Amino acid sequence: MIAEKEQYSIAALREDRNMTQEALAIKLGVNPKTVSEWENKKVSIKPLHVYAIAYVLKVDADKIRV
């Protein structure tokens, strides 16, 4: 049996670290609106940004639900 990997939304990971969308956006060098759009699934996240988000939030990239 293959165990499913736990994945978390960007919002959940960000909020767990007491970080605002604006603070995450600044660390990533993107507009806060972009973070909002990612969290609300309005736009796709580029793989480069997934890895950057993982680095900033200190999680493995495969833990981020995209």
C-alpha positions in Angstrom: 0.0 0.0 0.0 1.3 3.5 -0.9 1.0 6.0 1.8 -0.4 9.4 0.7 1.8 12.4 1.5 0.2 15.1 3.7 -0.1 18.3 1.8 -1.1 21.7 3.1 -2.4 24.9 1.5 -0.1 27.9 1.3 -2.6 29.8 3.5 -2.5 27.2 6.2 1.3 27.0 6.2 1.6 30.8 6.1 -0.9 31.3 8.9 0.8 28.6 11.0 3.9 30.8 10.9 1.9 33.9 11.8 2.8 35.5 8.4 0.6 37.8 6.4 0.2 37.5 2.7 2.1 40.8 2.4 5.0 39.5 4.4 5.2 36.3 2.3 5.0 38.4 -0.9 7.8 40.6 0.2 10.1 37.6 1.0 9.2 36.1 -2.4 9.5 39.4 -4.3 6.0 39.2 -5.7 2.9 41.4 -5.3 0.6 40.5 -2.3 -2.2 40.1 -4.9 -0.3 37.3 -6.4 -0.1 35.4 -3.1 -3.9 36.0 -2.7 -4.5 34.6 -6.2 -2.3 31.5 -5.4 -4.2 30.9 -2.2 -7.6 31.2 -3.9 -6.5 29.1 -6.8 -7.1 31.9 -9.3 -3.7 31.4 -10.9 -1.3 28.5 -11.1 1.9 28.6 -9.2 5.1 28.2 -11.2 7.4 25.4 -9.9 10.1 28.0 -9.2 7.7 29.8 -6.8 6.7 26.5 -5.1 10.3 26.0 -4.2 10.7 29.6 -3.1 7.6 29.3 -0.9 8.9 26.1 0.6 12.2 27.7 1.4 10.5 30.8 3.0 8.0 28.7 5.0 10.7 26.0 5.9 8.8 23.0 4.5 9.5 20.4 1.8 8.1 21.5 -1.6 6.1 18.3 -1.8 4.2 19.4 1.3 2.6 22.3 -0.5 -0.7 21.7 -2.1 -0.8 23.4 -5.5 
